[in-house]
Amino acid sequence: MMLQKLIEHEPDRVTELYAWVLDGNDAARRVYQRLGFVFTGERQPLPTSPGRMEERLVLRIGSDRGRG
């Protein structure tokens, strides 16, 4: 899996991965949550369509994992 390869390539440097999910994209939300991502509570308008919102997720890696 691509995430695992990234983590393995730079294990001491990669501590967090971020993703943005568009409101209403429940399938993407489920995928990210199954991978261990959690919602940060941060929201922003979609840059290309300011009437739509997206929400930020984070995957914490290593000893920080699960915090937040």
C-alpha positions as CSV (number, residue, x, y, z in Angstrom):
1,M,0.0,0.0,0.0
2,M,1.2,3.5,-0.8
3,L,0.9,4.9,2.7
4,Q,2.9,2.0,4.2
5,K,5.7,2.6,1.6
6,L,5.9,6.3,2.4
7,I,6.1,5.5,6.2
8,E,8.8,2.9,5.6
9,H,10.8,5.2,3.3
10,E,11.1,8.0,5.9
11,P,10.2,6.4,9.3
12,D,11.9,9.1,11.4
13,R,10.6,12.0,9.3
14,V,7.0,11.2,8.6
15,T,5.0,11.7,11.8
16,E,1.6,12.8,10.3
17,L,-0.2,12.4,7.0
18,Y,-3.1,14.7,6.1
19,A,-6.1,14.4,3.8
20,W,-9.0,16.6,2.9
21,V,-12.5,15.0,2.3
22,L,-15.3,16.8,0.6
23,D,-18.6,17.0,2.5
24,G,-20.9,14.2,1.2
25,N,-18.1,11.9,0.2
26,D,-19.0,9.2,2.7
27,A,-17.1,6.5,0.8
28,A,-13.8,8.4,1.1
29,R,-14.5,9.1,4.8
30,R,-14.9,5.4,5.5
31,V,-11.8,4.5,3.7
32,Y,-9.7,7.1,5.5
33,Q,-11.2,6.1,8.9
34,R,-10.4,2.4,8.2
35,L,-6.8,3.4,7.6
36,G,-6.7,5.1,11.0
37,F,-7.2,8.7,10.0
38,V,-9.2,10.9,12.4
39,F,-11.0,14.2,11.8
40,T,-9.2,17.3,13.1
41,G,-12.3,19.5,13.2
42,E,-10.7,21.8,10.6
43,R,-13.0,22.8,7.7
44,Q,-12.5,25.0,4.7
45,P,-14.3,26.0,1.5
46,L,-13.3,24.0,-1.5
47,P,-10.9,26.3,-3.4
48,T,-12.4,25.6,-6.7
49,S,-16.0,25.8,-5.5
50,P,-16.3,28.0,-2.4
51,G,-19.9,27.0,-1.8
52,R,-18.8,23.5,-0.9
53,M,-16.8,22.5,2.2
54,E,-14.1,20.0,2.9
55,E,-12.8,18.6,6.2
56,R,-9.2,17.7,7.2
57,L,-8.2,14.3,8.5
58,V,-4.9,13.3,10.1
59,L,-3.1,10.0,10.5
60,R,-0.5,10.2,13.3
61,I,2.4,7.8,13.0
62,G,4.7,6.3,15.6
63,S,4.5,7.3,19.3
64,D,2.1,10.2,18.6
65,R,-0.5,8.0,16.9
66,G,-4.0,8.2,18.3
67,R,-3.5,11.6,19.9
68,G,-5.7,14.5,19.0
